[in-house]
Amino acid sequence: MFGRLGAPEIILILVVVMLLFGAKRLPGMARSFGQSLRILKSETQAMRKDQADEPQADTYAAAPAHAPALQPAGARHTAPEAAEADIPHRR
Protein backbone atom coordinates (compact mmCIF):
# COMPACT_ATOMS: atom_id res chain seq x y z
CA MET A 1 0.00 0.00 0.00
CA PHE A 2 2.67 2.55 1.02
CA GLY A 3 5.36 1.24 -1.30
CA ARG A 4 3.59 2.27 -4.49
CA LEU A 5 3.61 6.04 -4.55
CA GLY A 6 3.07 7.40 -8.01
CA ALA A 7 3.54 10.90 -9.41
CA PRO A 8 0.04 12.14 -8.40
CA GLU A 9 0.54 11.04 -4.77
CA ILE A 10 3.96 12.69 -4.55
CA ILE A 11 2.60 15.94 -6.02
CA LEU A 12 -0.28 15.90 -3.51
CA ILE A 13 2.15 15.40 -0.64
CA LEU A 14 4.33 18.29 -1.88
CA VAL A 15 1.30 20.59 -2.15
CA VAL A 16 0.20 19.74 1.41
CA VAL A 17 3.73 20.36 2.73
CA MET A 18 3.87 23.66 0.84
CA LEU A 19 0.56 24.74 2.38
CA LEU A 20 1.59 23.72 5.89
CA PHE A 21 5.05 25.25 6.02
CA GLY A 22 5.04 27.93 3.34
CA ALA A 23 7.43 28.50 0.48
CA LYS A 24 9.85 30.64 2.49
CA ARG A 25 10.64 27.97 5.09
CA LEU A 26 11.05 25.00 2.74
CA PRO A 27 14.62 25.77 1.53
CA GLY A 28 15.88 26.10 5.11
CA MET A 29 14.14 22.89 6.14
CA ALA A 30 15.59 21.04 3.16
CA ARG A 31 19.07 22.39 3.94
CA SER A 32 18.92 21.30 7.59
CA PHE A 33 17.54 17.90 6.55
CA GLY A 34 20.45 17.47 4.13
CA GLN A 35 22.97 18.41 6.84
CA SER A 36 21.38 15.93 9.22
CA LEU A 37 21.62 13.17 6.63
CA ARG A 38 25.30 13.98 5.98
CA ILE A 39 26.09 13.88 9.69
CA LEU A 40 24.21 10.61 10.11
CA LYS A 41 26.07 9.08 7.17
CA SER A 42 29.50 10.17 8.42
CA GLU A 43 28.81 8.92 11.96
CA THR A 44 27.59 5.58 10.63
CA GLN A 45 30.74 5.21 8.54
CA ALA A 46 32.91 6.10 11.54
CA MET A 47 31.15 3.51 13.71
CA ARG A 48 31.61 0.83 11.06
CA LYS A 49 35.29 1.73 10.71
CA ASP A 50 35.83 1.62 14.49
CA GLN A 51 34.04 -1.70 14.68
CA ALA A 52 36.19 -3.14 11.92
CA ASP A 53 39.40 -1.85 13.54
CA GLU A 54 38.69 -3.42 16.94
CA PRO A 55 39.87 -6.98 17.49
CA GLN A 56 37.14 -9.56 17.85
CA ALA A 57 37.00 -10.09 21.61
CA ASP A 58 34.34 -11.20 24.04
CA THR A 59 31.88 -8.48 24.85
CA TYR A 60 31.75 -9.45 28.50
CA ALA A 61 35.31 -9.84 29.70
CA ALA A 62 35.92 -11.34 33.13
CA ALA A 63 37.09 -9.06 35.91
CA PRO A 64 40.77 -9.35 36.77
CA ALA A 65 41.61 -11.73 39.61
CA HIS A 66 43.29 -8.98 41.63
CA ALA A 67 40.21 -6.73 41.66
CA PRO A 68 39.14 -5.95 45.24
CA ALA A 69 35.71 -7.04 46.37
CA LEU A 70 33.16 -4.30 46.95
CA GLN A 71 32.18 -3.67 50.56
CA PRO A 72 28.97 -2.07 51.77
CA ALA A 73 29.13 1.56 52.80
CA GLY A 74 30.22 1.99 56.40
CA ALA A 75 31.98 -1.39 56.55
CA ARG A 76 35.41 -1.48 58.17
CA HIS A 77 38.49 -2.48 56.21
CA THR A 78 39.69 -6.02 56.85
CA ALA A 79 43.16 -5.82 55.34
CA PRO A 80 45.91 -5.28 57.98
CA GLU A 81 47.40 -2.24 56.25
CA ALA A 82 43.95 -0.69 55.92
CA ALA A 83 43.16 -1.41 59.58
CA GLU A 84 46.29 0.47 60.62
CA ALA A 85 45.10 3.46 58.67
CA ASP A 86 41.91 3.55 60.77
CA ILE A 87 43.83 3.73 64.07
CA PRO A 88 44.49 7.31 65.20
CA HIS A 89 48.15 8.20 65.35
CA ARG A 90 49.68 8.77 68.78
CA ARG A 91 52.72 10.87 69.50
Secondary structure, DSSP 8 states (H G I E B T S, - for coil): --S---HHHHHHHHHHHHHHH-TTTHHHHHHHHHHHHHHHHHHHHHHHHHHHHS----SS----TT------TT----SHHHHHHHS----
